[in-house]
């Protein structure tokens, strides 16, 4: 029972970290686009966003399919689980361009080169949309935890 509780707590805390990190990344990107920010702030927030995603994947996978919660059959037949996974895939798709660009930034900065911050404003908007999608995932998760069904 303690393991179940700890997995659930870490999973929820990863949502909080992810929400804060992607929102912070968006704010840092907006500042960078305005000429008042630093790439370092963007990359730190992005690192935390990535850590939260890994923790969410591991703890979520264990909870759904590792025998720590209601079981795979429950989740696979729960519409809110499908909504949550759809939101997750949407976040992944939205994240592709920022992720590739920020990897390039890390490489450029590591080599002492300048970065191209031309799409920083776009990536700020994407980050803020992703933050909203994280909140919707939490809403779906709370419904799943209470076995909410429709119909």
DALIN-V157519 format. One record per backbone hydrogen bond with DSSP energy under -0.5 kcal/mol. CO is the residue of the C=O (numbers start at 0). NH is the residue of the N-H. Records with the same first field share a line. If there is no record, write none. Layout:
CO: NH + NH
This chain:
0: 4
1: 5
2: 6
3: 7
4: 8
5: 9
6: 10
7: 11
8: 12
9: 13
10: 14
11: 15
12: 16
13: 17
14: 18
15: 19
16: 20
17: 21
18: 22
19: 23
20: 24
21: 25
22: 26
23: 27
24: 28
25: 29
26: 30
27: 31
28: 32
29: 33
30: 34 + 35 + 36
31: 34
37: 40 + 41
38: 42
39: 43
40: 44
41: 45
42: 46
43: 47
44: 48
45: 49
46: 50
47: 51
48: 52
49: 53
50: 54
51: 55
52: 56
53: 57
54: 58
55: 59
56: 60
57: 61
58: 62
59: 63
60: 64
61: 65 + 67
62: 68 + 70
70: 74
71: 75
72: 76
73: 76
74: 77
76: 78
77: 80 + 81
78: 82
79: 83
80: 84
81: 85
82: 86
83: 87
84: 88
85: 89
86: 90
87: 91
88: 92
89: 93
90: 94
91: 95
92: 95
93: 97
94: 98
95: 99
96: 100
97: 101
98: 102
99: 103
100: 104
101: 105
102: 106
103: 107
104: 108
105: 109
106: 110
107: 112
108: 111
114: 116
116: 119
118: 122
119: 123
120: 124
121: 125
122: 126
123: 127
124: 128
125: 129
126: 130
127: 131
128: 132
129: 133
130: 134
131: 135
132: 136
133: 137
134: 138
135: 139
136: 140
137: 141
138: 142
139: 143
140: 144
141: 145
142: 147
143: 146
